[in-house]
Amino acid sequence: MTFCCLGGFLAGTRDTTQTVDGLLSPKNIKLFSYIELRSATKNFHPSNRIGRGGFGTVYRGTLRDGTEVAVKSLSAESKQGVHEFLTEIDMIADVRHPNLVTLIGCCVQGNHRILVYEYVENNSLAYALLGPENKRIELDWNRRSAICMGTANGLAFLHEELEPHIVHRDIKASNILLDKDLLPKIGDFGLAKLFPNNITHISTRVAGTVGYLAPEYAMRGQLTKKADVYSFGILILEIISGRSSAKATWSAMQKFLLEWTWQLYEEGRLLELVDPELEEYPEEEVLRFIKVALFCTQAACKQRPDMKQVVTMLSSHTRLNEKILMAPGLVKDLMGIKGDFRPANSSNSETPIPSTSSAKSATNLLSSPMSFTEIMPR
């Protein structure tokens, strides 16, 4: 029998002897008992808690063989039966990529729905970049650009290379984990498939992700790959600026991060966005990354590149076609009137644009194919 280094069964393994409470193990992952995971996390002790999100709480654990793992106790209740749940988990576990967190096992005893992931040493980008000072990690430009590129590659894999494709729908700093070499691994991908009727990620209960929501997703719940692209654009701006997108505290105008970025772009002052902690960086490359973020956050989803195009655009071998770049879309006052947004260059009036006007604006898409990049002349 063949095992992966973290104890999960490799794709293609046909072992069916392992059972927990009479359940046959899926072919790709290991089934853990609740007692085993409770022991690994010292009864889910608060001191072992390393994260909390919309889907549940994550604990650091150590298995009997000494392997360190991240144990995610799901807080949502899936309406699927055990067999259907395991089928979905098995599909997620079959997804392997250097920039995706590996799912190695699960527990489905009684009411417990627990996922067991590989342990990623440096926690999340949210801690490393945006967290308390004692939790932060020094990230120079090489590391920041590698995090952007790695995350882009992981998303491109989910969107374009998998069958069926996976839309993450909650790309944010806390879902980007950093390994021992500070390279990114996307977490929580595929979980939305497990809870389609219970988790929307558009409620005030998850206000921490408001700054990442694409306008069409926040307005009408229209979830496509382009919603992930929008969120990724916001993530780039956070990585470059060292600032959170969820707080309107940047610049004297009290603008949100994306809104402020567009103002700086229009005024030709984009480098003012760069994190003061970055003392040395290649200006042209940083400017390229910021402009790519603006392409990713266009108001109309069809005006955004797909993730494969984003990977290309981040490369220095192409020239960005800024002639088609328009003002980004901004979700306006989600805590008040849900679903309204306005372009970043619209009036600063406190009165939100009515939903019908917003929807009309969002559907005013380009009728012909766009070229986001131009090949650099030799």
Buried (B, 14 or more C-beta within 10 A) or exposed (E): EEEBEBBBBBBEBEEEEEEBEEBBBBBBBBBBEBEBBBBBBBEBEEEBBBBEBBBBBBBBBBBEEEBBBBBBBBBBEBEBEEEEBBEBBBBBBBBEBEBBBBBBBBBBBEEBBBBBBBBBEBBBBBBBBBBEEEEBBEBBBEBBBBBBBBBBBBBBBBBBEBEEEBBBBBBBBBBBBBBEEBBBBBBBBBBBBBBEEEBBBBEEEBEBBBBBBBBBBBBBEBBBBBBBBBBBBBBBBBBBBBBBBBEBEBBEEEBBBBBBBBBBBEEEEBEEBBBEEBEEBEEEEBBBBBBBBBBBBBBBBBBBBBBBBBBBBBEEEBEBBEEEBBBBBBBBBBEEEBBBBBBBEBEEEEEBBEBEEBBEBBEEEEEEEBEBBEEEEE
